[in-house]
Amino acid sequence: MLDGTRNVFIYGLDDFHREQLATIEAADRLSFHQLLAHDEAIHPETFPVDRMLEKSERILDEFAGSVDAVCTYWDFPTSTMVPILRERRALPGAGLVPVLKLEHKYWARLEQQAAVPDLTPPFDWVDPFADDPAEHLSLDFPFWLKPIKAHSSYLGFRIHNHAEFRDAIRQIREGIHQFGDPFDAILEKADLPEEVAPVGGYHCIAEGIISAGQQCTLEGYVRAGEVTVYGVVDSIREGRHRSSFNRYQYPSRLPRRVQQRMIDAATRVMAQTGYDDAPFNMEFFWHRGNDALALLEVNARCSKSHSPIFNMVDGASHFQVMVNLGLGEAPAFPHRQGDYRMAAKFMLRVFQPGRITRVPSAADLERLQTRFPESCVRVLVESGQDLSTLRFQDSYSYELAEVFLGGHDQADLLARSREAQEILGFQVDHDARVA
């Protein structure tokens, strides 16, 4: 239980997520502050992390009250900036090195290989700027190729042959600086082991294909060395390579025994990395046919995408866990106290380039809210926008909006989603070209 008025600083805090924070226990005794504006922290043209850190420290230093917690629910770079600020100010939470053991894709695989070798796919690092990037590559086709640090599947490619490898390398060379420069700046602030130090932000990882099964995500935390998983979310994919998310659905429909295997694996991985006193989410694939389990990745944060659906099912945003831990307190999260038995975040997307010719009007959004009072919508495009201008998309699709809905069961949830899409009425001209 939180007591007293506390000041919690959150990177890129916006109105949508402030509403989610208002659902947590004792929110009236907490004061939430934005640490860097959303456009400055989350979607700037570049990520000058040193200047971002300097400004962050200045904001905290100049604040008149106490700084009781610094948190984030966003991906890189804020996921690696938070532990730096916490260490500098002696605030509770995981340090930079344990966070990097989760966030640096190659280092993470080394740690996972040590903890759960049977769940870790074959992997190798790749220098995309080498004369022959494939010279020492030990994997056979097909495999996934992705930067050591990025998010939202940015510059991630499924590689089937040498021609696709060469084309992916060309695109990676053009775009990897977006995350390569800031990640190298973060890595300079940590002591890296000998086997990791040569692999920086301008490198990639190649990984064996593990995405044949059903994907799900554990939401949990480590507190005083003990792992707690408070929710399991199914991640349903779609598209040519099943690389694009259709929805996140909670609670998971996977067998309980499979969920427990994932929890056991998470316990071993977190112990291996030394990550403590902070939230995490861990993604797995389970193949129903042969009962095989594979670990995809671990994120050193709770997922913002899951916040509204936890609220609908459990009765509060799981930002409560993030805030509790940020304040150095044991989380107290409700269970199944929400208004719905099931909820999902739907990602409305298209798989061909084009131009947006219609987005939902205010009347459309009001109609949706009337029809489904629990719904939350985030429109991500504008009328007239060329889809090619959208940033940080996966390599095979374009995301138009996020729609959060609750339901009685999966059939009800999917029916609500279809109706919601009709009400929103997005239109895309796939033959249009913007001058």
C-alpha positions in Angstrom: 0.0 0.0 0.0 1.4 3.4 -1.0 1.3 6.1 1.7 2.0 9.8 1.5 2.3 12.0 -1.6 5.0 10.8 -3.9 6.5 12.3 -7.1 6.8 9.9 -10.0 8.6 11.0 -13.2 7.7 9.2 -16.3 9.4 9.5 -19.7 7.1 10.9 -22.5 4.0 10.9 -20.3 0.9 11.8 -22.3 -2.8 12.2 -21.6 -3.7 8.7 -22.8 -1.3 7.0 -20.4 -2.0 9.5 -17.6 -5.6 8.2 -17.7 -4.3 4.6 -17.2 -2.2 5.7 -14.3 -5.3 7.2 -12.7 -6.7 3.6 -12.3 -4.0 2.4 -10.0 -4.3 2.0 -6.2 -3.8 5.3 -4.3 -3.3 7.3 -7.5 -4.8 10.3 -5.6 -1.7 10.3 -3.4 0.7 10.3 -6.3 1.8 13.1 -8.5 2.9 12.1 -12.0 5.3 14.3 -13.9 6.4 14.2 -17.5 10.1 13.6 -17.9 10.8 15.0 -21.4 7.9 15.7 -23.8 6.5 12.8 -25.8 7.9 14.0 -29.1 11.3 14.6 -27.5 11.6 11.3 -25.7 9.8 8.8 -27.9 9.6 9.9 -31.5 12.3 12.5 -32.3 14.2 12.6 -35.6 17.2 11.4 -33.7 18.0 10.1 -30.2 20.9 12.3 -28.7 20.9 10.3 -25.5 23.7 12.3 -23.8 21.7 15.5 -24.3 18.5 13.7 -23.3 20.1 12.5 -20.1 21.6 16.0 -19.3 18.2 17.6 -19.7 16.5 14.8 -17.7 18.9 15.4 -14.8 18.4 19.1 -15.0 14.6 18.7 -14.8 15.0 16.4 -11.7 17.6 18.7 -10.1 15.4 21.8 -10.5 12.2 20.1 -9.3 11.1 21.7 -6.0 9.9 18.6 -4.3 11.3 15.1 -3.8 12.0 12.8 -6.7 10.7 9.5 -5.5 10.7 7.4 -8.7 11.8 7.5 -12.3 9.9 5.1 -14.7 9.2 4.3 -18.3 6.9 2.0 -20.2 8.5 2.9 -23.5 11.2 1.0 -25.5 14.7 2.2 -26.2 16.2 4.6 -25.5 14.2 5.4 -22.3 14.4 1.8 -21.2 18.2 2.2 -20.9 18.1 5.8 -19.7 16.0 5.1 -16.6 18.5 2.7 -15.0 21.3 5.3 -15.5 19.2 8.0 -13.7 18.2 5.6 -11.0 21.8 4.6 -10.3 23.0 8.3 -10.3 20.2 9.2 -7.8 20.3 6.0 -5.7 16.6 5.3 -6.6 15.2 1.7 -6.5 15.3 -0.4 -9.6 17.5 -2.5 -11.8 20.9 -1.1 -12.8 22.2 -0.5 -16.4 24.2 -3.7 -16.8 21.3 -6.1 -15.9 19.0 -4.0 -18.2 21.5 -4.4 -21.0 21.7 -8.1 -20.5 18.0 -8.1 -21.5 18.0 -5.3 -24.1 21.3 -6.0 -26.1 20.0 -8.7 -28.4 23.3 -10.6 -28.7 24.2 -10.3 -25.0 20.7 -11.4 -24.1 21.0 -14.5 -26.2 24.3 -15.4 -24.5 22.6 -15.1 -21.1 19.6 -17.0 -22.3 21.8 -19.7 -23.7 23.4 -20.1 -20.3 20.1 -20.2 -18.4 17.7 -22.0 -20.8 19.7 -23.5 -23.6 16.8 -25.7 -24.8 14.6 -22.6 -25.3 17.3 -20.5 -27.1 17.5 -20.6 -30.9 20.8 -20.7 -32.8 22.2 -17.2 -33.2 25.2 -15.3 -34.4 26.2 -11.6 -34.7 26.6 -9.9 -38.1 28.6 -6.8 -39.1 26.4 -5.3 -41.9 29.3 -3.0 -43.0 31.9 -5.8 -43.5 33.1 -6.4 -47.0 31.3 -9.8 -46.7 28.7 -9.6 -43.9 28.0 -13.3 -44.3 31.6 -14.5 -44.1 31.5 -16.0 -40.6 27.8 -16.5 -40.3 27.1 -19.9 -38.9 23.3 -20.2 -39.5 21.7 -21.9 -42.5 18.7 -20.3 -44.3 16.1 -19.3 -43.3 16.8 -17.0 -40.4 15.7 -13.7 -39.0 18.1 -10.7 -39.3 17.6 -7.7 -37.1 19.7 -4.9 -35.5 21.2 -5.5 -32.1 18.9 -2.7 -30.8 15.7 -1.4 -32.4 12.0 -1.9 -31.6 8.6 -2.6 -33.3 10.4 -5.1 -35.7 12.2 -2.1 -37.3 14.7 -3.4 -39.9 13.8 -7.0 -39.1 13.9 -9.3 -42.1 13.2 -13.0 -42.6 16.0 -14.2 -44.8 15.6 -17.2 -47.2 18.5 -16.9 -49.5 21.6 -14.9 -50.4 19.6 -12.4 -52.5 17.3 -11.5 -49.6 20.3 -11.3 -47.3 22.0 -8.7 -49.6 18.8 -6.7 -50.0 18.3 -6.7 -46.2 21.9 -5.6 -45.6 21.4 -2.7 -48.0 18.3 -1.5 -46.1 20.0 -2.0 -42.7 23.0 0.0 -43.8 20.7 2.9 -44.7 18.7 2.9 -41.5 20.6 1.3 -38.7 22.1 4.7 -37.6 18.7 5.6 -36.1 19.3 3.3 -33.2 23.0 2.5 -33.7 24.4 5.8 -32.6 22.3 6.2 -29.4 22.8 2.6 -28.4 26.6 2.9 -28.8 26.3 6.0 -26.5 24.6 3.9 -23.9 27.0 1.0 -24.2 29.9 3.4 -23.5 28.4 3.9 -20.0 28.6 0.2 -19.1 31.4 -2.3 -18.5 30.9 -5.0 -21.1 32.3 -8.5 -21.0 34.9 -9.4 -23.6 32.6 -11.5 -25.7 30.0 -8.7 -25.9 32.2 -5.6 -26.3 32.9 -6.0 -30.1 29.1 -6.1 -30.9 27.7 -2.6 -30.8 24.7 -0.6 -32.1 25.8 -0.9 -35.7 25.8 -4.7 -35.6 23.0 -7.2 -36.2 21.9 -10.5 -34.9 20.9 -13.5 -37.0 18.6 -16.0 -35.3 17.0 -19.3 -36.2 13.3 -19.3 -37.0 11.2 -20.0 -33.9 7.9 -18.3 -34.9 6.0 -21.3 -36.1 4.0 -21.6 -32.9 1.7 -19.5 -30.8 3.2 -16.4 -29.2 2.5 -15.1 -25.8 4.0 -12.7 -23.3 4.5 -12.9 -19.6 4.1 -9.7 -17.6 6.0 -9.9 -14.4 8.5 -8.4 -12.1 11.5 -9.3 -9.8 11.4 -8.1 -6.2 14.3 -9.0 -3.9 15.3 -11.8 -6.3 11.9 -13.4 -6.5 10.1 -13.5 -9.8 6.3 -12.9 -9.9 4.2 -13.3 -13.1 0.9 -11.6 -12.7 -0.5 -11.9 -16.3 0.0 -13.9 -19.5 -1.1 -12.2 -22.8 -1.5 -14.0 -26.1 0.1 -12.2 -29.1 -1.7 -13.1 -32.3 0.2 -12.4 -35.5 -0.8 -12.0 -39.1 0.8 -11.2 -42.5 3.1 -12.8 -45.0 5.7 -14.0 -42.4 3.4 -13.8 -39.4 5.7 -10.9 -38.4 2.9 -8.3 -37.8 0.8 -8.2 -34.7 -3.0 -8.4 -35.1 -3.8 -8.2 -31.4 -2.7 -8.7 -27.9 -5.4 -10.7 -26.0 -5.7 -11.2 -22.3 -5.9 -13.5 -20.5 -4.0 -16.2 -22.4 -5.8 -19.3 -23.7 -2.7 -21.4 -23.6 -2.7 -24.5 -21.4 -1.8 -23.8 -17.8 1.1 -26.3 -17.9 2.6 -24.4 -20.8 2.3 -21.1 -19.0 4.0 -22.7 -16.0 6.9 -23.8 -18.1 7.3 -20.2 -19.3 7.2 -18.9 -15.8 9.9 -21.5 -14.7 12.1 -20.3 -17.7 11.6 -16.7 -16.7 12.8 -17.4 -13.2 16.0 -19.0 -14.5 16.7 -16.2 -17.0 16.2 -13.4 -14.5 18.4 -15.1 -12.0 21.1 -15.5 -14.6 21.0 -11.8 -15.5 20.8 -10.4 -12.0 17.9 -8.2 -12.9 16.0 -7.1 -9.8 13.4 -4.8 -8.3 11.9 -3.9 -11.6 9.2 -5.0 -14.1 9.8 -7.1 -17.2 7.9 -8.8 -20.0 9.1 -12.0 -21.7 7.9 -13.3 -25.0 7.7 -17.0 -26.0 6.6 -19.2 -28.8 4.8 -22.5 -28.1 4.3 -25.1 -30.9 1.2 -27.1 -30.1 2.1 -29.9 -32.4 5.4 -30.9 -30.8 5.0 -29.0 -27.5 8.3 -27.2 -28.1 8.9 -23.9 -26.3 11.2 -21.1 -27.5 12.2 -17.8 -25.9 11.9 -14.8 -28.2 13.1 -11.8 -26.1 12.9 -10.0 -22.8 12.0 -6.3 -22.3 13.2 -4.4 -19.2 9.8 -2.7 -18.6 6.1 -3.4 -18.5 4.2 -3.1 -21.8 2.2 0.1 -22.3 0.2 -1.9 -24.9 -1.2 -4.2 -22.2 -2.1 -1.4 -19.8 -5.8 -0.9 -20.8 -6.5 -4.6 -21.2 -5.3 -5.3 -17.7 -7.5 -2.5 -16.5 -10.6 -4.1 -18.3 -10.0 -7.6 -16.9 -8.2 -7.1 -13.6 -9.5 -3.7 -12.5 -6.4 -1.6 -12.8 -3.6 -0.8 -15.2 -0.5 -2.8 -14.5 1.4 0.5 -14.4 0.6 0.0 -10.7 3.4 -2.7 -10.7 5.8 -0.2 -12.4 5.1 2.6 -9.9 5.2 0.3 -6.8 8.6 -1.0 -7.8 9.8 2.5 -8.8 9.0 3.6 -5.3 10.8 0.6 -3.7 7.6 -1.1 -2.6 6.2 -4.5 -3.2 3.4 -4.5 -5.8 -0.2 -5.2 -4.8 -2.0 -5.8 -8.1 -5.7 -6.8 -8.3 -6.8 -10.0 -10.1 -10.0 -10.4 -12.2 -11.7 -7.4 -10.6 -12.4 -5.7 -14.0 -15.7 -5.5 -15.9 -14.7 -7.9 -18.7 -13.6 -11.6 -18.8 -11.4 -10.9 -21.8 -9.8 -7.8 -23.5 -7.5 -7.1 -26.4 -5.5 -4.4 -28.1 -6.2 -4.6 -31.8 -3.7 -3.2 -34.3 -5.4 -2.1 -37.5 -3.0 -2.3 -40.3 -2.6 -2.7 -44.1 0.1 -4.7 -46.0 0.5 -2.5 -49.1 1.8 1.1 -49.5 -0.6 3.8 -50.3 -2.2 7.1 -49.1 -4.7 7.6 -46.3 -7.9 9.0 -47.8 -10.1 8.8 -44.7 -9.6 8.7 -41.0 -12.3 8.5 -38.3 -14.2 11.7 -37.6 -15.0 13.0 -34.2 -18.5 11.7 -34.8 -17.1 8.2 -35.6 -15.1 8.2 -32.4 -18.1 9.3 -30.3 -20.3 6.6 -32.0 -17.7 4.0 -31.1 -17.5 5.2 -27.5 -21.3 5.1 -27.2 -21.4 1.6 -28.7 -18.5 0.2 -26.6 -18.0 2.4 -23.5 -14.8 0.6 -22.5 -13.1 1.3 -25.9 -9.9 3.3 -26.3 -8.7 4.3 -29.7 -5.3 5.8 -30.8 -5.3 6.9 -34.4 -1.8 6.8 -35.8 -2.2 8.3 -39.2 -3.6 11.5 -40.8 -5.8 12.0 -43.9 -3.7 12.4 -47.0 -0.6 10.8 -45.4 1.6 8.6 -47.4 2.1 5.3 -45.5 5.8 5.3 -46.5 6.3 8.3 -44.1 5.3 6.3 -41.0 8.2 5.7 -38.7 9.4 2.5 -37.0 7.0 0.2 -38.8 7.8 -3.5 -39.3 9.2 -4.5 -42.7 6.0 -5.8 -44.1 3.0 -3.7 -42.9 1.7 -0.2 -41.9 -0.2 0.4 -38.6 -3.2 2.7 -38.8 -4.6 2.6 -35.3 -4.7 0.9 -31.9 -8.2 -0.1 -30.6 -8.7 -1.5 -27.1 -11.9 -3.5 -26.5 -13.3 -5.7 -23.8 -15.6 -8.8 -24.3 -17.2 -11.8 -22.6 -15.1 -14.3 -24.6 -13.0 -14.5 -27.7 -15.9 -14.7 -30.1 -17.6 -11.7 -28.6 -14.2 -9.8 -28.6 -13.7 -10.5 -32.3 -17.2 -9.5 -33.2 -16.8 -6.2 -31.4 -13.5 -5.6 -33.3 -15.2 -6.1 -36.7 -17.9 -3.7 -35.7 -15.4 -1.2 -34.4 -13.5 -1.2 -37.7 -16.6 -0.6 -39.6 -17.5 2.4 -37.4 -14.0 3.9 -37.7 -14.0 3.6 -41.4 -10.4 4.0 -42.4 -9.8 4.2 -46.1 -6.5 3.8 -48.0 -5.9 4.4 -51.7 -3.2 1.8 -52.5 -2.8 3.1 -56.1 -2.1 6.7 -54.9 1.3 8.3 -54.9 1.9 11.5 -52.9 3.8 14.1 -54.9 
